Amino acid sequence: MTTTPVSSESLHVLSRAVVEHANAENIRTRTTMLTLCIESVAFGLECGRSGAATRARSAAHLLLEMTYPDLDADTLHELSIACERAATCG
């Protein structure tokens, strides 16, 4: 089992965002979106807390847009912002 610096509070923020903003997608797509968000937050935290939120948001935006080019702009924005918020959780 691998561990991630993403806290349980962060995971809760991310999972709620995916359910709220990507509920129309199938379970496989939502799972992939959640995984990409978790990876984005972990990436954001790699260099410490300073700037982590911005790095997480940018990484999420890039990964989600590349993986799902037809993703609605509002959904892309909301999931990226959720990653930014998650990176600031304890």
Order of alpha helices (4+ residues) and beta strands (2+ residues): alpha-alpha-alpha-alpha
